Amino acid sequence: MLHVLQATKTSGTITGILCIDDRTVFALFDTGATYSIISTTFAKKLNMTPTPLIE
């Protein structure tokens, strides 16, 4: 479940404190970004295996 607890918007980016899978996290959303990024530490807590970006 994802819901916004607190959010602030500044020119193309939104920062906020969210609840993801019963964990409170700080998030940065960039509306112009090409990729979504998550820290490897947090991905492991969610039992996810991150895929490195290769350009």
Secondary structure per residue as TSV (DSSP state, phi and psi in degrees):
chain	resnum	aa	ss	phi	psi
A	1	M	-	360.0	137.2
A	2	L	E	-126.5	122.8
A	3	H	E	-146.7	152.1
A	4	V	E	-86.2	126.8
A	5	L	E	-91.1	-36.9
A	6	Q	E	-159.0	138.2
A	7	A	E	-144.6	149.4
A	8	T	E	-136.1	135.6
A	9	K	E	-113.4	134.0
A	10	T	E	-141.9	120.0
A	11	S	T	21.9	77.9
A	12	G	T	88.1	-9.1
A	13	T	E	-125.9	150.0
A	14	I	E	-128.2	128.8
A	15	T	E	-111.5	149.5
A	16	G	E	-168.4	169.0
A	17	I	E	-108.4	121.8
A	18	L	E	-120.5	163.5
A	19	C	E	-113.4	115.0
A	20	I	E	-122.7	119.3
A	21	D	T	52.9	47.0
A	22	D	T	62.0	24.9
A	23	R	E	-123.1	132.4
A	24	T	E	-85.1	126.6
A	25	V	E	-135.8	153.3
A	26	F	E	-92.8	131.8
A	27	A	E	-128.6	150.4
A	28	L	E	-125.8	120.4
A	29	F	E	-108.7	124.0
A	30	D	E	-111.2	111.4
A	31	T	T	-66.0	-16.8
A	32	G	T	-101.4	4.5
A	33	A	-	-73.4	147.7
A	34	T	S	-88.0	-33.0
A	35	Y	S	-119.3	157.3
A	36	S	-	-103.4	137.1
A	37	I	-	-128.8	140.8
A	38	I	-	-134.9	145.5
A	39	S	-	-68.2	147.5
A	40	T	H	-63.5	-34.1
A	41	T	H	-62.7	-46.9
A	42	F	H	-70.2	-37.4
A	43	A	H	-59.0	-41.7
A	44	K	H	-64.4	-36.2
A	45	K	H	-64.7	-26.2
A	46	L	T	-95.1	9.4
A	47	N	T	58.1	38.7
A	48	M	-	-108.5	149.2
A	49	T	-	-108.0	108.7
A	50	P	-	-68.4	148.8
A	51	T	-	-107.7	120.2
A	52	P	-	-63.3	145.5
A	53	L	-	-78.3	131.9
A	54	I	-	-123.3	120.8
A	55	E	-	-106.2	360.0
